[in-house]
Every structure is written in C-alpha cells, then in structure tokens.
Amino acid sequence: MKWEDLCNHCGDCCQMWGTKYVCPLYDLQNNRCRDYKNRFSKISDCVQVAPDNIDRLLAGGVLSNRCNYVRNLQGKDLLWDVEPKPRKAFASAPIQFKAHYYQVCGKE
C-alpha cells in the first residue's frame, strides 16, 4: 500500500491551527481536499504528513490517534470508517481569523 493510500479522510490535518475551521480547499460534504494535487502551491501552510514528522504532528495536536498515518506507524489496525469531527467552513470564519490566515500565508 502506498503512503497516500493510508489516508482515511479524517480531516485532522486540514483543521486550521487547532480551531473548528478547515482549510479553504477542504470540502466538508465529501471530506476531501478540492485540489489535493496542487494543495501545497495553493495553501502555503498546508500540512504535509510524512513518516518523519508524524510524532511532531501528533504531539502538536495536528493529528490524532484516529489518523491512519499515525496508526500505521504505531503498528495499530487501520480505521476506514472514521466520522469527521464537526468543523466549520473557512468561509464562515470571522474576518479577523481570515485576515490572520491571509497574512500568515502571504496572500492578499
């Protein structure tokens, strides 16, 4: 199984800075990135999950124990029917949150 095939679309890595809001590319209806192939060029702070940063992402609260990348590296059974946590679309975020996001990402 390829690394990217482990994703169970829990959305943990798409949740922005520990808030209830998800990345602007995240599709809440389908629990998927709208432009997965180009996500790093469109979202400068998109989280890249890799074997060498799993521990840091888990410790920082970006990922949880329900993430298959985490579970795989811990030798646990993989979960495929994961219900995403309740999240809100980026579009519904307060203007201050959006302004901070755009400042961090270097967008106008």
N, CA, C and O atoms as CSV, one atom per row, in Angstrom:
chain,resi,resn,atom,element,x,y,z
A,1,MET,N,N,0.854,-1.179,0.000
A,1,MET,CA,C,0.000,0.000,0.000
A,1,MET,C,C,0.897,1.238,0.000
A,1,MET,O,O,1.836,1.333,0.790
A,2,LYS,N,N,0.602,2.179,-0.886
A,2,LYS,CA,C,1.366,3.422,-0.936
A,2,LYS,C,C,0.987,4.309,0.253
A,2,LYS,O,O,-0.113,4.216,0.797
A,3,TRP,N,N,1.927,5.167,0.637
A,3,TRP,CA,C,1.738,6.055,1.782
A,3,TRP,C,C,0.429,6.826,1.687
A,3,TRP,O,O,-0.348,6.836,2.641
A,4,GLU,N,N,0.172,7.469,0.558
A,4,GLU,CA,C,-1.026,8.300,0.402
A,4,GLU,C,C,-2.319,7.492,0.478
A,4,GLU,O,O,-3.374,8.043,0.792
A,5,ASP,N,N,-2.248,6.202,0.196
A,5,ASP,CA,C,-3.432,5.344,0.271
A,5,ASP,C,C,-3.874,5.085,1.707
A,5,ASP,O,O,-4.977,4.587,1.935
A,6,LEU,N,N,-3.032,5.417,2.670
A,6,LEU,CA,C,-3.385,5.227,4.077
A,6,LEU,C,C,-4.425,6.227,4.568
A,6,LEU,O,O,-5.106,5.981,5.563
A,7,CYS,N,N,-4.546,7.345,3.877
A,7,CYS,CA,C,-5.441,8.409,4.337
A,7,CYS,C,C,-6.875,7.906,4.481
A,7,CYS,O,O,-7.442,7.334,3.549
A,8,ASN,N,N,-7.451,8.127,5.662
A,8,ASN,CA,C,-8.841,7.731,5.898
A,8,ASN,C,C,-9.771,8.953,5.911
A,8,ASN,O,O,-10.929,8.860,6.319
A,9,HIS,N,N,-9.252,10.078,5.466
A,9,HIS,CA,C,-10.049,11.300,5.299
A,9,HIS,C,C,-10.716,11.754,6.594
A,9,HIS,O,O,-11.864,12.199,6.601
A,10,CYS,N,N,-9.971,11.631,7.683
A,10,CYS,CA,C,-10.499,12.098,8.967
A,10,CYS,C,C,-10.532,13.621,9.029
A,10,CYS,O,O,-11.299,14.194,9.802
A,11,GLY,N,N,-9.694,14.284,8.211
A,11,GLY,CA,C,-9.672,15.737,8.163
A,11,GLY,C,C,-8.842,16.396,9.245
A,11,GLY,O,O,-8.796,17.624,9.319
A,12,ASP,N,N,-8.190,15.620,10.078
A,12,ASP,CA,C,-7.398,16.212,11.162
A,12,ASP,C,C,-6.350,17.186,10.637
A,12,ASP,O,O,-6.180,18.272,11.191
A,13,CYS,N,N,-5.652,16.810,9.578
A,13,CYS,CA,C,-4.573,17.662,9.073
A,13,CYS,C,C,-5.099,18.870,8.308
A,13,CYS,O,O,-4.327,19.764,7.963
A,14,CYS,N,N,-6.399,18.909,8.038
A,14,CYS,CA,C,-6.998,20.043,7.319
A,14,CYS,C,C,-7.623,21.063,8.257
A,14,CYS,O,O,-8.067,22.127,7.825
A,15,GLN,N,N,-7.654,20.730,9.552
A,15,GLN,CA,C,-8.198,21.655,10.544
A,15,GLN,C,C,-7.150,22.727,10.806
A,15,GLN,O,O,-5.984,22.409,11.038
A,16,MET,N,N,-7.542,23.959,10.772
A,16,MET,CA,C,-6.606,25.068,10.824
A,16,MET,C,C,-6.239,25.476,12.244
A,16,MET,O,O,-7.082,25.929,13.018
A,17,TRP,N,N,-4.962,25.306,12.566
A,17,TRP,CA,C,-4.359,25.799,13.802
A,17,TRP,C,C,-5.157,25.443,15.052
A,17,TRP,O,O,-5.267,26.254,15.972
A,18,GLY,N,N,-5.708,24.245,15.087
A,18,GLY,CA,C,-6.427,23.807,16.271
A,18,GLY,C,C,-7.777,24.477,16.472
A,18,GLY,O,O,-8.331,24.433,17.570
A,19,THR,N,N,-8.312,25.095,15.428
A,19,THR,CA,C,-9.620,25.735,15.532
A,19,THR,C,C,-10.686,24.790,14.984
A,19,THR,O,O,-10.388,23.650,14.626
A,20,LYS,N,N,-11.917,25.262,14.922
A,20,LYS,CA,C,-13.001,24.464,14.359
A,20,LYS,C,C,-13.117,24.666,12.850
A,20,LYS,O,O,-13.967,24.052,12.205
A,21,TYR,N,N,-12.263,25.525,12.286
A,21,TYR,CA,C,-12.323,25.839,10.852
A,21,TYR,C,C,-11.357,24.970,10.059
A,21,TYR,O,O,-10.271,24.623,10.522
A,22,VAL,N,N,-11.785,24.634,8.857
A,22,VAL,CA,C,-10.936,23.829,7.981
A,22,VAL,C,C,-10.347,24.698,6.879
A,22,VAL,O,O,-10.821,25.800,6.605
A,23,CYS,N,N,-9.330,24.184,6.273
A,23,CYS,CA,C,-8.649,24.825,5.154
A,23,CYS,C,C,-9.661,25.235,4.080
A,23,CYS,O,O,-10.666,24.552,3.885
A,24,PRO,N,N,-9.402,26.340,3.387
A,24,PRO,CA,C,-10.318,26.772,2.330
A,24,PRO,C,C,-10.509,25.734,1.218
A,24,PRO,O,O,-11.522,25.764,0.518
A,25,LEU,N,N,-9.555,24.823,1.048
A,25,LEU,CA,C,-9.690,23.797,-0.002
A,25,LEU,C,C,-10.475,22.571,0.459
A,25,LEU,O,O,-10.822,21.716,-0.356
A,26,TYR,N,N,-10.753,22.480,1.747
A,26,TYR,CA,C,-11.411,21.278,2.273
A,26,TYR,C,C,-12.901,21.282,1.956
A,26,TYR,O,O,-13.605,22.252,2.237
A,27,ASP,N,N,-13.365,20.204,1.375
A,27,ASP,CA,C,-14.775,20.014,1.021
A,27,ASP,C,C,-15.460,19.280,2.175
A,27,ASP,O,O,-15.263,18.078,2.356
A,28,LEU,N,N,-16.255,19.997,2.941
A,28,LEU,CA,C,-16.925,19.405,4.107
A,28,LEU,C,C,-17.943,18.335,3.737
A,28,LEU,O,O,-18.205,17.431,4.530
A,29,GLN,N,N,-18.516,18.427,2.552
A,29,GLN,CA,C,-19.517,17.444,2.122
A,29,GLN,C,C,-18.881,16.082,1.830
A,29,GLN,O,O,-19.458,15.039,2.137
A,30,ASN,N,N,-17.686,16.106,1.234
A,30,ASN,CA,C,-17.036,14.864,0.815
A,30,ASN,C,C,-15.815,14.494,1.640
A,30,ASN,O,O,-15.189,13.463,1.393
A,31,ASN,N,N,-15.469,15.327,2.620
A,31,ASN,CA,C,-14.300,15.086,3.468
A,31,ASN,C,C,-13.043,14.845,2.635
A,31,ASN,O,O,-12.297,13.892,2.859
A,32,ARG,N,N,-12.835,15.725,1.682
A,32,ARG,CA,C,-11.689,15.614,0.786
A,32,ARG,C,C,-11.177,17.010,0.443
A,32,ARG,O,O,-11.902,17.999,0.554
A,33,CYS,N,N,-9.928,17.067,0.030
A,33,CYS,CA,C,-9.357,18.300,-0.492
A,33,CYS,C,C,-9.894,18.511,-1.902
A,33,CYS,O,O,-9.943,17.581,-2.706
A,34,ARG,N,N,-10.292,19.735,-2.188
A,34,ARG,CA,C,-10.833,20.048,-3.520
A,34,ARG,C,C,-9.752,20.046,-4.597
A,34,ARG,O,O,-10.056,19.869,-5.776
A,35,ASP,N,N,-8.499,20.239,-4.207
A,35,ASP,CA,C,-7.406,20.267,-5.183
A,35,ASP,C,C,-6.163,19.633,-4.556
A,35,ASP,O,O,-5.133,20.288,-4.396
A,36,TYR,N,N,-6.272,18.369,-4.209
A,36,TYR,CA,C,-5.220,17.653,-3.492
A,36,TYR,C,C,-3.881,17.730,-4.214
A,36,TYR,O,O,-2.844,17.936,-3.584
A,37,LYS,N,N,-3.900,17.569,-5.509
A,37,LYS,CA,C,-2.660,17.548,-6.298
A,37,LYS,C,C,-1.892,18.872,-6.188
A,37,LYS,O,O,-0.661,18.870,-6.170
A,38,ASN,N,N,-2.595,19.976,-6.116
A,38,ASN,CA,C,-1.961,21.293,-6.101
A,38,ASN,C,C,-2.026,21.988,-4.741
A,38,ASN,O,O,-1.773,23.189,-4.652
A,39,ARG,N,N,-2.355,21.262,-3.699
A,39,ARG,CA,C,-2.617,21.876,-2.395
A,39,ARG,C,C,-1.430,22.671,-1.841
A,39,ARG,O,O,-1.626,23.722,-1.231
A,40,PHE,N,N,-0.220,22.189,-2.043
A,40,PHE,CA,C,0.933,22.886,-1.472
A,40,PHE,C,C,1.237,24.189,-2.198
A,40,PHE,O,O,1.767,25.121,-1.593
A,41,SER,N,N,0.915,24.268,-3.469
A,41,SER,CA,C,1.146,25.517,-4.191
A,41,SER,C,C,0.038,26.532,-3.925
A,41,SER,O,O,0.249,27.735,-4.079
A,42,LYS,N,N,-1.139,26.057,-3.527
A,42,LYS,CA,C,-2.261,26.955,-3.259
A,42,LYS,C,C,-2.364,27.367,-1.792
A,42,LYS,O,O,-2.816,28.470,-1.486
A,43,ILE,N,N,-1.952,26.498,-0.900
A,43,ILE,CA,C,-2.056,26.746,0.541
A,43,ILE,C,C,-0.655,26.633,1.136
A,43,ILE,O,O,-0.152,25.530,1.347
A,44,SER,N,N,-0.039,27.758,1.398
A,44,SER,CA,C,1.368,27.742,1.813
A,44,SER,C,C,1.609,27.038,3.148
A,44,SER,O,O,2.713,26.550,3.392
A,45,ASP,N,N,0.612,26.976,4.002
A,45,ASP,CA,C,0.802,26.291,5.283
A,45,ASP,C,C,0.067,24.954,5.338
A,45,ASP,O,O,-0.263,24.462,6.418
A,46,CYS,N,N,-0.186,24.370,4.168
A,46,CYS,CA,C,-0.803,23.042,4.119
A,46,CYS,C,C,0.113,22.049,4.833
A,46,CYS,O,O,1.328,22.061,4.636
A,47,VAL,N,N,-0.469,21.207,5.647
A,47,VAL,CA,C,0.295,20.248,6.436
A,47,VAL,C,C,0.667,19.056,5.568
A,47,VAL,O,O,-0.203,18.368,5.036
A,48,GLN,N,N,1.961,18.820,5.429
A,48,GLN,CA,C,2.417,17.637,4.716
A,48,GLN,C,C,2.694,16.559,5.746
A,48,GLN,O,O,3.581,16.702,6.588
A,49,VAL,N,N,1.933,15.486,5.671
A,49,VAL,CA,C,2.093,14.379,6.598
A,49,VAL,C,C,3.079,13.397,5.990
A,49,VAL,O,O,2.862,12.875,4.897
A,50,ALA,N,N,4.170,13.152,6.715
A,50,ALA,CA,C,5.212,12.244,6.245
A,50,ALA,C,C,5.696,11.408,7.426
A,50,ALA,O,O,5.539,11.813,8.577
A,51,PRO,N,N,6.281,10.250,7.149
A,51,PRO,CA,C,6.740,9.395,8.256
A,51,PRO,C,C,7.677,10.099,9.234
A,51,PRO,O,O,7.682,9.781,10.423
A,52,ASP,N,N,8.465,11.049,8.745
A,52,ASP,CA,C,9.430,11.703,9.624
A,52,ASP,C,C,8.853,12.850,10.454
A,52,ASP,O,O,9.564,13.411,11.288
A,53,ASN,N,N,7.583,13.215,10.247
A,53,ASN,CA,C,7.014,14.288,11.076
A,53,ASN,C,C,5.747,13.868,11.826
A,53,ASN,O,O,5.102,14.703,12.461
A,54,ILE,N,N,5.391,12.605,11.761
A,54,ILE,CA,C,4.178,12.106,12.446
A,54,ILE,C,C,4.216,12.397,13.943
A,54,ILE,O,O,3.241,12.897,14.504
A,55,ASP,N,N,5.329,12.088,14.587
A,55,ASP,CA,C,5.407,12.291,16.041
A,55,ASP,C,C,5.209,13.759,16.407
A,55,ASP,O,O,4.508,14.071,17.370
A,56,ARG,N,N,5.821,14.658,15.644
A,56,ARG,CA,C,5.693,16.099,15.903
A,56,ARG,C,C,4.253,16.560,15.680
A,56,ARG,O,O,3.718,17.334,16.473
A,57,LEU,N,N,3.623,16.081,14.595
A,57,LEU,CA,C,2.242,16.469,14.313
A,57,LEU,C,C,1.273,15.915,15.354
A,57,LEU,O,O,0.306,16.580,15.724
A,58,LEU,N,N,1.530,14.717,15.818
A,58,LEU,CA,C,0.693,14.113,16.861
A,58,LEU,C,C,0.872,14.877,18.183
A,58,LEU,O,O,-0.111,15.206,18.847
A,59,ALA,N,N,2.108,15.152,18.555
A,59,ALA,CA,C,2.386,15.882,19.799
A,59,ALA,C,C,1.825,17.299,19.752
A,59,ALA,O,O,1.399,17.834,20.776
A,60,GLY,N,N,1.822,17.906,18.574
A,60,GLY,CA,C,1.315,19.271,18.426
A,60,GLY,C,C,-0.184,19.350,18.290
A,60,GLY,O,O,-0.732,20.446,18.174
A,61,GLY,N,N,-0.867,18.215,18.301
A,61,GLY,CA,C,-2.326,18.207,18.222
A,61,GLY,C,C,-2.883,18.367,16.819
A,61,GLY,O,O,-4.092,18.522,16.648
A,62,VAL,N,N,-2.014,18.330,15.809
A,62,VAL,CA,C,-2.491,18.432,14.433
A,62,VAL,C,C,-3.157,17.131,14.020
A,62,VAL,O,O,-4.204,17.141,13.372
A,63,LEU,N,N,-2.558,16.025,14.390
A,63,LEU,CA,C,-3.118,14.700,14.094
A,63,LEU,C,C,-3.577,14.047,15.380
A,63,LEU,O,O,-3.144,14.417,16.471
A,64,SER,N,N,-4.464,13.066,15.237
A,64,SER,CA,C,-4.942,12.321,16.401
A,64,SER,C,C,-4.684,10.837,16.178
A,64,SER,O,O,-4.215,10.427,15.116
A,65,ASN,N,N,-4.992,10.051,17.179
A,65,ASN,CA,C,-4.792,8.605,17.087
A,65,ASN,C,C,-5.781,7.922,16.143
A,65,ASN,O,O,-5.701,6.710,15.942
A,66,ARG,N,N,-6.704,8.675,15.565
A,66,ARG,CA,C,-7.625,8.090,14.598
A,66,ARG,C,C,-7.110,8.240,13.172
A,66,ARG,O,O,-7.710,7.710,12.236
A,67,CYS,N,N,-6.001,8.959,13.002
A,67,CYS,CA,C,-5.372,9.136,11.694
A,67,CYS,C,C,-4.632,7.854,11.307
A,67,CYS,O,O,-3.832,7.333,12.085
A,68,ASN,N,N,-4.901,7.357,10.121
A,68,ASN,CA,C,-4.257,6.118,9.686
A,68,ASN,C,C,-2.751,6.246,9.508
A,68,ASN,O,O,-2.037,5.252,9.641
A,69,TYR,N,N,-2.251,7.433,9.214
A,69,TYR,CA,C,-0.796,7.598,9.132
A,69,TYR,C,C,-0.172,7.336,10.500
A,69,TYR,O,O,0.850,6.658,10.607
A,70,VAL,N,N,-0.791,7.873,11.534
A,70,VAL,CA,C,-0.337,7.668,12.907
A,70,VAL,C,C,-0.466,6.195,13.266
A,70,VAL,O,O,0.480,5.583,13.760
A,71,ARG,N,N,-1.632,5.637,13.015
A,71,ARG,CA,C,-1.908,4.248,13.382
A,71,ARG,C,C,-0.942,3.283,12.686
A,71,ARG,O,O,-0.479,2.314,13.288
A,72,ASN,N,N,-0.648,3.556,11.430
A,72,ASN,CA,C,0.268,2.697,10.675
A,72,ASN,C,C,1.657,2.687,11.315
A,72,ASN,O,O,2.251,1.625,11.502
A,73,LEU,N,N,2.164,3.856,11.646
A,73,LEU,CA,C,3.495,3.933,12.240
A,73,LEU,C,C,3.533,3.391,13.666
A,73,LEU,O,O,4.593,3.004,14.159
A,74,GLN,N,N,2.375,3.364,14.330
A,74,GLN,CA,C,2.298,2.800,15.686
A,74,GLN,C,C,2.014,1.301,15.660
A,74,GLN,O,O,1.970,0.661,16.711
A,75,GLY,N,N,1.821,0.736,14.466
A,75,GLY,CA,C,1.547,-0.690,14.334
A,75,GLY,C,C,0.130,-1.081,14.720
A,75,GLY,O,O,-0.131,-2.248,15.013
A,76,LYS,N,N,-0.785,-0.127,14.723
A,76,LYS,CA,C,-2.184,-0.389,15.094
A,76,LYS,C,C,-3.007,-0.696,13.854
A,76,LYS,O,O,-2.609,-0.374,12.735
A,77,ASP,N,N,-4.167,-1.328,14.066
A,77,ASP,CA,C,-5.096,-1.584,12.969
A,77,ASP,C,C,-5.552,-0.258,12.373
A,77,ASP,O,O,-5.739,0.729,13.084
A,78,LEU,N,N,-5.727,-0.256,11.056
A,78,LEU,CA,C,-6.178,0.951,10.367
A,78,LEU,C,C,-7.687,1.116,10.508
A,78,LEU,O,O,-8.423,0.133,10.592
A,79,LEU,N,N,-8.137,2.354,10.534
A,79,LEU,CA,C,-9.564,2.675,10.634
A,79,LEU,C,C,-10.013,3.274,9.310
A,79,LEU,O,O,-9.373,4.193,8.798
A,80,TRP,N,N,-11.092,2.771,8.758
A,80,TRP,CA,C,-11.558,3.288,7.472
A,80,TRP,C,C,-12.882,4.015,7.565
A,80,TRP,O,O,-13.168,4.857,6.715
A,81,ASP,N,N,-13.689,3.729,8.549
A,81,ASP,CA,C,-15.000,4.379,8.684
A,81,ASP,C,C,-14.945,5.434,9.776
A,81,ASP,O,O,-15.639,5.335,10.788
A,82,VAL,N,N,-14.120,6.435,9.563
A,82,VAL,CA,C,-13.929,7.483,10.555
A,82,VAL,C,C,-14.901,8.622,10.269
A,82,VAL,O,O,-14.961,9.148,9.158
A,83,GLU,N,N,-15.647,8.983,11.279
A,83,GLU,CA,C,-16.571,10.110,11.168
A,83,GLU,C,C,-15.781,11.384,11.435
A,83,GLU,O,O,-15.201,11.529,12.511
A,84,PRO,N,N,-15.745,12.312,10.480
A,84,PRO,CA,C,-15.018,13.562,10.720
A,84,PRO,C,C,-15.588,14.320,11.906
A,84,PRO,O,O,-16.789,14.276,12.173
A,85,LYS,N,N,-14.717,15.009,12.606
A,85,LYS,CA,C,-15.151,15.865,13.708
A,85,LYS,C,C,-15.987,17.007,13.143
A,85,LYS,O,O,-15.800,17.404,11.993
A,86,PRO,N,N,-16.902,17.535,13.940
A,86,PRO,CA,C,-17.669,18.704,13.465
A,86,PRO,C,C,-16.722,19.871,13.191
A,86,PRO,O,O,-15.934,20.265,14.050
A,87,ARG,N,N,-16.813,20.404,11.999
A,87,ARG,CA,C,-15.954,21.509,11.599
A,87,ARG,C,C,-16.775,22.551,10.869
A,87,ARG,O,O,-17.906,22.302,10.452
A,88,LYS,N,N,-16.184,23.715,10.726
A,88,LYS,CA,C,-16.859,24.790,10.006
A,88,LYS,C,C,-16.021,25.191,8.801
A,88,LYS,O,O,-14.792,25.130,8.822
A,89,ALA,N,N,-16.714,25.599,7.766
A,89,ALA,CA,C,-16.040,26.027,6.540
A,89,ALA,C,C,-15.254,27.311,6.791
A,89,ALA,O,O,-15.656,28.161,7.585
A,90,PHE,N,N,-14.143,27.428,6.104
A,90,PHE,CA,C,-13.314,28.622,6.202
A,90,PHE,C,C,-14.133,29.875,5.894
A,90,PHE,O,O,-13.945,30.918,6.520
A,91,ALA,N,N,-15.031,29.765,4.936
A,91,ALA,CA,C,-15.853,30.916,4.530
A,91,ALA,C,C,-16.672,31.469,5.693
A,91,ALA,O,O,-17.009,32.653,5.697
A,92,SER,N,N,-16.997,30.634,6.678
A,92,SER,CA,C,-17.803,31.094,7.809
A,92,SER,C,C,-16.968,31.638,8.967
A,92,SER,O,O,-17.519,32.051,9.988
A,93,ALA,N,N,-15.652,31.641,8.814
A,93,ALA,CA,C,-14.770,32.128,9.879
A,93,ALA,C,C,-14.891,33.646,10.032
A,93,ALA,O,O,-15.188,34.345,9.063
A,94,PRO,N,N,-14.663,34.154,11.238
A,94,PRO,CA,C,-14.691,35.604,11.450
A,94,PRO,C,C,-13.624,36.298,10.594
A,94,PRO,O,O,-12.600,35.701,10.263
A,95,ILE,N,N,-13.864,37.512,10.253
A,95,ILE,CA,C,-12.965,38.264,9.383
A,95,ILE,C,C,-11.555,38.363,9.977
A,95,ILE,O,O,-10.575,38.359,9.231
A,96,GLN,N,N,-11.438,38.450,11.299
A,96,GLN,CA,C,-10.121,38.526,11.932
A,96,GLN,C,C,-9.334,37.243,11.702
A,96,GLN,O,O,-8.125,37.281,11.474
A,97,PHE,N,N,-10.017,36.118,11.763
A,97,PHE,CA,C,-9.368,34.826,11.519
A,97,PHE,C,C,-8.882,34.749,10.079
A,97,PHE,O,O,-7.751,34.337,9.820
A,98,LYS,N,N,-9.737,35.145,9.148
A,98,LYS,CA,C,-9.357,35.128,7.734
A,98,LYS,C,C,-8.186,36.069,7.473
A,98,LYS,O,O,-7.262,35.726,6.737
A,99,ALA,N,N,-8.225,37.248,8.073
A,99,ALA,CA,C,-7.138,38.216,7.881
A,99,ALA,C,C,-5.824,37.629,8.382
A,99,ALA,O,O,-4.793,37.755,7.720
A,100,HIS,N,N,-5.856,36.991,9.543
A,100,HIS,CA,C,-4.649,36.353,10.083
A,100,HIS,C,C,-4.169,35.254,9.143
A,100,HIS,O,O,-2.973,35.146,8.871
A,101,TYR,N,N,-5.073,34.457,8.656
A,101,TYR,CA,C,-4.725,33.374,7.730
A,101,TYR,C,C,-4.038,33.941,6.487
A,101,TYR,O,O,-2.985,33.453,6.078
A,102,TYR,N,N,-4.624,34.950,5.903
A,102,TYR,CA,C,-4.054,35.525,4.678
A,102,TYR,C,C,-2.685,36.158,4.957
A,102,TYR,O,O,-1.793,36.119,4.109
A,103,GLN,N,N,-2.531,36.733,6.135
A,103,GLN,CA,C,-1.237,37.316,6.498
A,103,GLN,C,C,-0.180,36.222,6.641
A,103,GLN,O,O,0.935,36.366,6.138
A,104,VAL,N,N,-0.523,35.138,7.319
A,104,VAL,CA,C,0.396,34.019,7.501
A,104,VAL,C,C,0.765,33.385,6.165
A,104,VAL,O,O,1.917,33.012,5.947
A,105,CYS,N,N,-0.201,33.267,5.287
A,105,CYS,CA,C,0.026,32.616,4.003
A,105,CYS,C,C,0.608,33.559,2.948
A,105,CYS,O,O,0.924,33.127,1.839
A,106,GLY,N,N,0.749,34.825,3.283
A,106,GLY,CA,C,1.282,35.767,2.326
A,106,GLY,C,C,0.339,36.068,1.185
A,106,GLY,O,O,0.769,36.403,0.081
A,107,LYS,N,N,-0.939,35.948,1.452
A,107,LYS,CA,C,-1.956,36.229,0.438
A,107,LYS,C,C,-2.578,37.591,0.738
A,107,LYS,O,O,-2.487,38.093,1.858
A,108,GLU,N,N,-3.195,38.167,-0.252
A,108,GLU,CA,C,-3.868,39.455,-0.036
A,108,GLU,C,C,-5.356,39.281,0.028
A,108,GLU,O,O,-6.084,40.258,0.205
